[in-house]
Amino acid sequence: MLSEKRMTIKRTVPFLLIGLLIFIAYLYFFVDIPEMLTIIQRVDLRYYLLAVAVLLLNMLAYSLTWQYFLQPLSINVPFRKTFLFSWIGVFVDLLIPAESISGDTSKAYLMTKESGENAGKVVASVVGHRILSMIITLSTLIISSISLFILQYELPAFVSNLILLVAIGTVISLIFIFLLCIREQLTQKLIDLLLRFFVFISRGRLKLTSLRSKARKTLSAFHQSIEVLGGNPRSLVRPVFFSIVAWFLSVLLSLLVFVSLGHPVGFVLVTIVTSISVSIQNIPLGVPGEVGLVEIAMTSLYIALLGPQAVSVAAAATVLIRVLTVWFRLLLGFVAIQWIGIKALIGGSH
């Protein structure tokens, strides 16, 4: 296990460094780097540390959302485990180049192993959580855009086009996920194609009949669990509440970073940038944490919305936000993985 971890880190670190170099090149050509560094040096640590606290609260609300998806499915695990697995999911998301897929897979695996429940039930809770997060992100993006239109705030064409592109992409993704949730035969065909592919590349080491049997049991449990969640709207009240809280805290984090730089920004503008950035980061582009791409998108969006006079502030805010949302979360996720490893070693020694 330790050797596999080291191999994964060795393979992904170069991609992280490449992403950083791309962002640094962007800053070199489009931002006054000395001015940006001067702004960062003047950061008010009181507000920045408050942003750190908000990040931790955000993860708490995020984990509670998942916990309340697990409960209606009779998956009973201590919240501390859900919290720990959520951190590990974040770590895997940021490190392995398949954002929004790799993290959910690791969370589902760990929860299945911990609870002893059918994997299909656990996957249903993870998918339900993912759908809710996507709906809230899309809704806040649309509401924020409409509010600016009502206030007659003229959005730059670049921002308007990006909002439209993200909204359409999110809707298409949601339709696809909903179809997989309600059309069992469609899901079965898709899984069958994937199984045939894995059997082919394994060159006979995997047995298709055995894999199909396991997949059907898992899919049956998955669709039954989705029906349980969809058939009991009252059980979704708490997940919806905590998901909204988690989203609000993610926006508040960025707001506090701007305040720490002595340059407060409107809530609606930050919401738009956060929504677009999260949507970009959820696309599995093969870059760990989408480092480089998200930073460039965030900086460009803030410059477009705040004006050319705020170029250095936009870049400084982006750097400080991503220090928290990528590197700090990566560190805490790594600690969570080490804690799981230590617990497993202690458990195995008894």
C-alpha positions in Angstrom: 0.0 0.0 0.0 2.8 2.4 1.0 4.7 1.7 -2.3 1.5 2.3 -4.3 1.0 5.6 -2.6 4.6 6.6 -3.3 4.3 5.6 -7.0 1.0 7.6 -7.3 2.6 10.7 -5.8 5.7 10.4 -8.0 3.5 10.2 -11.1 1.3 13.1 -10.2 3.8 15.6 -8.7 5.3 16.4 -12.2 1.7 17.3 -13.4 1.2 19.5 -10.4 4.5 21.3 -11.1 3.6 21.7 -14.8 0.3 23.2 -13.8 2.1 25.6 -11.5 4.6 26.6 -14.2 1.7 27.3 -16.6 0.1 29.6 -14.0 3.4 31.3 -13.3 3.9 31.9 -17.0 0.4 33.4 -17.2 1.3 35.7 -14.2 4.6 36.7 -15.9 2.9 37.9 -19.1 -0.4 39.4 -17.8 0.3 40.4 -14.1 2.7 42.8 -12.4 4.2 40.0 -10.2 6.2 42.4 -7.8 3.0 44.4 -7.2 1.0 41.2 -6.6 3.7 40.0 -4.1 3.5 43.3 -2.3 -0.3 43.0 -2.0 0.1 39.5 -0.6 2.7 40.7 2.0 0.1 43.2 3.3 -2.5 40.5 3.9 -4.4 40.9 7.2 -3.7 37.5 8.9 -6.8 37.9 11.1 -9.2 37.6 8.1 -7.0 35.0 6.4 -7.0 32.8 9.4 -10.7 33.2 9.6 -10.9 31.9 6.0 -8.9 28.9 7.2 -11.6 28.3 9.9 -14.3 28.7 7.2 -12.6 26.0 5.1 -12.7 23.6 8.0 -16.4 24.4 8.6 -17.1 23.9 4.9 -15.6 20.4 5.1 -17.7 19.7 8.2 -20.9 20.8 6.4 -19.9 18.8 3.3 -19.4 15.7 5.4 -22.7 16.2 7.2 -24.4 16.3 3.8 -23.0 12.9 3.0 -23.8 11.5 6.5 -27.5 12.5 6.0 -27.6 10.7 2.6 -26.3 7.6 4.3 -28.8 7.5 7.1 -32.0 6.9 5.0 -30.3 4.0 3.4 -29.6 2.4 6.9 -25.8 2.8 6.4 -24.9 3.4 10.0 -21.3 4.7 10.6 -19.9 7.2 13.1 -19.7 10.7 11.7 -16.0 10.8 12.5 -15.5 8.1 9.8 -17.6 10.0 7.3 -15.6 13.1 8.0 -12.3 11.3 7.6 -13.3 9.6 4.4 -14.5 12.9 3.0 -11.0 14.4 3.6 -9.4 11.3 1.9 -11.8 11.8 -1.1 -10.6 15.4 -1.4 -7.0 14.3 -1.3 -7.5 11.7 -4.0 -9.5 14.3 -6.1 -6.7 16.8 -5.9 -3.9 14.3 -6.5 -5.2 11.8 -9.1 -6.1 13.3 -12.5 -9.8 12.4 -12.6 -11.5 15.1 -10.6 -15.0 14.3 -9.2 -14.6 10.6 -10.2 -11.5 9.4 -8.3 -12.5 11.0 -5.0 -16.1 9.7 -5.1 -14.7 6.2 -5.9 -12.3 6.2 -3.0 -15.0 7.5 -0.6 -17.4 4.8 -1.8 -14.8 2.1 -1.4 -13.8 3.1 2.1 -17.4 3.5 3.3 -18.3 0.1 1.8 -15.4 -1.5 3.6 -16.2 0.2 6.9 -20.0 -0.4 6.9 -20.0 -3.9 5.3 -23.0 -2.8 3.2 -23.6 -3.5 -0.4 -21.5 -1.2 -2.6 -24.6 -0.2 -4.6 -26.1 1.4 -1.5 -23.0 3.4 -0.7 -22.6 4.5 -4.4 -26.2 5.8 -4.3 -25.4 8.0 -1.4 -22.3 9.4 -3.1 -24.2 9.9 -6.4 -27.0 11.6 -4.5 -24.5 13.9 -2.9 -22.9 14.7 -6.2 -26.2 15.5 -7.9 -27.2 17.8 -5.1 -23.9 19.7 -5.2 -24.2 20.1 -9.0 -27.8 21.4 -8.7 -26.8 23.9 -6.0 -23.8 25.1 -8.0 -25.9 25.5 -11.2 -28.8 27.2 -9.3 -26.5 29.8 -7.6 -24.8 30.6 -10.9 -28.1 31.2 -12.7 -29.6 33.2 -9.8 -26.5 35.3 -9.5 -26.4 36.0 -13.2 -30.1 36.9 -13.3 -29.6 39.3 -10.3 -26.9 41.1 -12.1 -29.1 41.4 -15.2 -31.9 42.9 -13.0 -29.5 45.3 -11.5 -28.4 46.2 -15.0 -24.8 45.2 -14.4 -23.2 44.6 -17.8 -21.2 41.4 -17.7 -18.2 41.2 -20.1 -18.9 38.9 -23.1 -16.1 36.5 -21.9 -17.9 36.0 -18.6 -21.4 35.7 -20.2 -20.2 33.1 -22.6 -18.4 31.1 -19.9 -21.6 31.2 -17.7 -23.6 29.9 -20.7 -21.1 27.1 -21.5 -20.8 26.0 -17.9 -24.6 26.0 -17.4 -25.2 23.9 -20.6 -22.4 21.5 -19.7 -23.8 21.0 -16.1 -27.3 20.5 -17.4 -26.1 17.8 -19.9 -24.1 16.1 -17.1 -27.1 16.1 -14.8 -29.4 14.7 -17.5 -26.9 11.9 -18.1 -26.6 11.1 -14.4 -30.4 11.1 -13.9 -30.8 8.7 -16.8 -28.3 6.3 -15.2 -30.2 6.6 -11.9 -33.7 5.9 -13.3 -33.0 3.6 -16.3 -31.6 0.4 -14.9 -31.3 -1.3 -18.3 -29.3 1.7 -19.7 -27.0 1.5 -16.7 -26.6 -2.3 -17.2 -25.7 -1.9 -20.8 -23.1 0.7 -20.0 -21.6 -1.4 -17.2 -21.6 -4.4 -19.5 -19.6 -2.5 -22.1 -17.1 -1.4 -19.4 -16.8 -5.0 -18.1 -16.1 -6.4 -21.6 -13.4 -3.7 -22.0 -11.7 -4.6 -18.7 -11.9 -8.4 -19.5 -10.3 -7.7 -22.9 -7.4 -5.7 -21.5 -6.9 -8.2 -18.7 -6.3 -10.9 -21.3 -8.4 -13.5 -19.6 -7.4 -12.8 -16.0 -10.9 -11.5 -15.3 -14.0 -13.6 -15.8 -16.9 -11.8 -17.4 -19.6 -14.1 -16.0 -18.4 -13.6 -12.4 -18.1 -9.8 -12.9 -21.5 -9.6 -14.4 -23.1 -11.4 -11.5 -21.5 -9.0 -8.9 -22.3 -6.0 -11.1 -26.0 -6.9 -11.3 -26.3 -7.3 -7.5 -24.6 -3.9 -7.0 -26.7 -2.2 -9.6 -29.9 -3.6 -8.1 -28.9 -2.3 -4.7 -28.0 1.1 -6.2 -31.3 1.6 -8.0 -33.3 0.4 -5.0 -31.4 2.9 -2.8 -32.0 5.7 -5.4 -35.7 4.9 -5.2 -35.6 5.1 -1.4 -33.9 8.6 -1.5 -36.3 9.8 -4.2 -39.4 8.4 -2.5 -38.7 10.1 0.8 -38.4 13.8 0.2 -38.4 14.6 4.0 -35.1 12.7 4.4 -33.5 15.1 1.9 -34.2 18.2 4.0 -31.1 18.0 6.1 -28.7 17.1 3.2 -30.1 20.0 1.2 -29.6 22.4 4.2 -26.0 21.3 4.9 -25.1 21.3 1.2 -26.3 25.0 0.9 -24.4 25.8 4.1 -21.2 24.2 2.6 -21.7 26.2 -0.6 -22.2 29.5 1.3 -19.0 28.8 3.3 -17.0 28.2 0.1 -18.1 31.6 -1.2 -17.5 33.2 2.2 -13.9 31.8 2.1 -13.1 33.8 -1.1 -14.9 36.9 0.3 -12.7 36.8 3.4 -9.5 36.5 1.3 -10.4 39.7 -0.6 -11.2 41.4 2.7 -7.8 40.3 4.1 -6.3 42.0 1.1 -8.2 45.2 1.9 -10.3 44.9 -1.3 -13.8 43.7 -0.5 -15.8 42.3 -3.4 -19.5 41.9 -3.9 -21.1 38.5 -2.9 -22.7 38.0 -6.3 -19.5 38.4 -8.2 -17.6 36.0 -6.0 -20.5 33.5 -6.3 -20.2 33.6 -10.1 -16.5 33.0 -10.1 -16.7 30.3 -7.5 -19.5 28.5 -9.4 -17.5 28.6 -12.7 -14.3 27.5 -11.0 -16.0 24.6 -9.2 -17.6 23.5 -12.5 -14.2 23.6 -14.3 -12.6 21.7 -11.5 -15.2 18.9 -11.7 -14.3 18.2 -15.3 -11.9 15.2 -15.4 -9.2 16.7 -17.7 -6.3 14.6 -16.5 -4.6 17.4 -14.5 -4.3 16.9 -10.7 -6.5 19.5 -9.0 -6.7 21.2 -12.4 -3.8 23.2 -11.1 -2.9 26.0 -13.6 -6.2 25.9 -15.4 -8.5 26.9 -12.5 -6.0 29.6 -11.4 -6.0 31.1 -14.8 -9.8 31.0 -15.1 -10.3 32.5 -11.6 -7.8 35.3 -12.2 -9.2 36.1 -15.7 -12.8 36.1 -14.3 -11.9 38.4 -11.4 -10.0 40.8 -13.8 -13.0 40.8 -16.2 -15.5 41.5 -13.4 -13.5 43.9 -11.3 -11.7 45.8 -14.1 -8.1 46.2 -15.3 -7.2 48.3 -12.2 -7.6 45.2 -10.1 -5.3 42.9 -12.0 -2.8 42.5 -9.2 -5.5 42.1 -6.5 -7.3 39.5 -8.6 -4.1 37.5 -9.0 -3.1 37.8 -5.3 -6.6 36.7 -4.2 -6.5 33.7 -6.6 -3.1 32.6 -5.2 -4.3 32.9 -1.6 -7.6 31.2 -2.3 -5.9 28.2 -4.0 -3.3 27.9 -1.2 -6.3 27.1 1.0 -8.5 25.1 -1.4 -5.7 23.0 -3.0 -2.5 22.9 -1.0 -3.9 23.2 2.6 -6.7 20.6 1.8 -4.1 18.4 0.2 -2.0 18.5 3.4 -5.0 17.7 5.6 -6.1 14.9 3.3 -2.7 13.4 3.4 -2.8 13.5 7.2 -6.2 11.7 7.1 -4.7 9.0 4.9 -1.8 8.5 7.3 -4.3 8.3 10.2 -6.2 5.6 8.4 -3.0 3.7 7.8 -1.9 4.0 11.4 -5.3 2.8 12.6 -5.1 -0.2 10.2 -1.6 -1.1 11.5 -2.8 -0.9 15.1 -5.9 -2.9 14.3 -3.8 -5.5 12.5 -1.4 -5.9 15.4 -4.1 -7.0 17.8 
